[in-house]
């Protein structure tokens, strides 16, 4: 069933990277599995508990890493020549924009996290140490 769902997704949204990922895309998948996924429960705990200022640095690292990988993926969608792909990729600008719309939320959420960590006074406050 999952294979059928993957086939449907790849055909409907013309995303050959899901069926035949380039090597660099595979590296991103491994990063997601071994770096990003372990971060999720930690972040959920910190954000739901509230007051966990220690999440700032891990959240900045996470969000910049994810945003960087998404910039590469979005550039690939916009500029790659998919006519040589074994699986059907986007051929028109409209098809590229549709595929782009699938990936853009995965960029926006980390950017919102990054903006929050950098601008929210709760996470950005640096405590001053008392001099003895």
C-alpha positions as CSV (number, residue, x, y, z in Angstrom):
1,X,0.0,0.0,0.0
2,X,2.8,2.5,0.9
3,X,4.5,1.7,-2.4
4,X,1.3,2.4,-4.3
5,X,0.9,5.7,-2.4
6,X,4.4,6.7,-3.3
7,X,3.9,5.8,-6.9
8,X,0.6,7.9,-6.9
9,X,2.3,10.8,-5.3
10,X,5.3,10.8,-7.7
11,X,3.1,10.5,-10.7
12,X,0.5,13.1,-9.6
13,X,3.0,15.7,-8.5
14,X,5.8,14.7,-10.9
15,X,8.3,14.2,-8.2
16,X,11.0,11.8,-9.5
17,X,13.2,12.5,-6.5
18,X,10.9,10.2,-4.4
19,X,11.3,7.3,-6.8
20,X,14.9,7.7,-7.9
21,X,16.5,10.1,-5.5
22,X,19.8,11.7,-6.5
23,X,22.7,10.9,-4.2
24,X,22.6,14.4,-2.6
25,X,18.9,13.9,-1.9
26,X,19.6,10.6,-0.2
27,X,22.1,12.3,2.1
28,X,19.3,14.8,3.1
29,X,17.0,11.8,3.8
30,X,19.7,10.3,6.1
31,X,20.1,13.7,7.8
32,X,16.3,13.8,8.3
33,X,16.2,10.3,9.8
34,X,19.2,10.6,12.1
35,X,19.4,14.3,13.0
36,X,16.0,15.9,12.4
37,X,13.7,13.2,13.6
38,X,15.4,12.8,17.0
39,X,15.1,16.6,17.5
40,X,11.3,16.5,17.1
41,X,10.4,15.0,20.5
42,X,12.9,17.2,22.3
43,X,11.5,20.3,20.6
44,X,7.9,19.3,21.4
45,X,8.8,18.8,25.0
46,X,10.6,22.2,25.2
47,X,7.9,24.1,23.4
48,X,4.9,22.5,25.3
49,X,6.6,22.8,28.7
50,X,7.5,26.4,28.0
51,X,10.3,28.4,29.6
52,X,13.0,26.1,28.2
53,X,15.5,28.6,27.0
54,X,18.0,25.8,26.3
55,X,16.0,24.9,23.2
56,X,17.2,28.1,21.4
57,X,20.6,26.8,20.2
58,X,19.3,23.3,19.1
59,X,16.4,25.0,17.3
60,X,18.6,27.4,15.5
61,X,20.9,24.6,14.4
62,X,17.8,22.5,13.3
63,X,16.1,25.3,11.4
64,X,19.2,26.5,9.6
65,X,20.0,22.9,8.6
66,X,16.5,22.2,7.3
67,X,16.3,25.6,5.5
68,X,19.7,24.9,3.8
69,X,18.6,21.5,2.5
70,X,15.3,22.9,1.3
71,X,17.0,25.7,-0.7
72,X,18.9,23.0,-2.6
73,X,15.8,21.0,-3.2
74,X,13.8,24.0,-4.4
75,X,16.6,25.1,-6.7
76,X,16.7,21.5,-8.1
77,X,12.9,21.6,-8.7
78,X,13.2,25.0,-10.4
79,X,16.3,24.5,-12.6
80,X,17.0,20.8,-13.1
81,X,16.4,19.3,-16.6
82,X,14.0,16.5,-15.7
83,X,13.7,15.4,-19.4
84,X,16.5,12.9,-18.8
85,X,15.0,11.4,-15.6
86,X,13.9,7.8,-15.7
87,X,10.7,8.8,-13.9
88,X,8.4,11.6,-15.0
89,X,9.4,15.0,-13.6
90,X,7.9,18.5,-14.0
91,X,8.1,19.7,-17.6
92,X,6.3,23.0,-17.5
93,X,6.6,26.0,-15.2
94,X,3.2,25.2,-13.8
95,X,4.2,21.6,-12.9
96,X,7.4,23.0,-11.3
97,X,5.4,25.4,-9.2
98,X,2.9,22.7,-8.1
99,X,5.8,20.5,-7.0
100,X,7.4,23.6,-5.3
101,X,4.2,24.2,-3.4
102,X,4.6,20.7,-1.9
103,X,8.1,21.4,-0.5
104,X,7.7,25.1,0.4
105,X,6.0,24.5,3.8
106,X,9.0,22.4,4.8
107,X,11.0,25.6,4.4
108,X,8.6,28.0,5.9
109,X,8.2,26.2,9.2
110,X,12.0,26.1,10.0
111,X,12.2,29.8,9.0
112,X,9.5,30.6,11.4
113,X,11.3,28.7,14.1
114,X,14.5,30.5,13.3
115,X,12.8,33.9,13.3
116,X,11.2,33.1,16.7
117,X,14.5,32.0,18.2
118,X,16.3,35.1,17.0
119,X,13.7,37.7,17.6
120,X,11.6,36.6,20.6
121,X,12.9,38.2,23.8
122,X,12.1,35.1,25.8
123,X,14.6,33.0,23.8
124,X,16.9,35.8,22.9
125,X,17.5,37.2,26.4
126,X,21.0,36.9,27.7
127,X,21.3,36.8,31.4
128,X,24.0,39.0,32.9
129,X,26.3,37.4,35.4
130,X,26.9,39.2,38.6
131,X,30.5,40.3,39.2
132,X,32.0,39.3,42.5
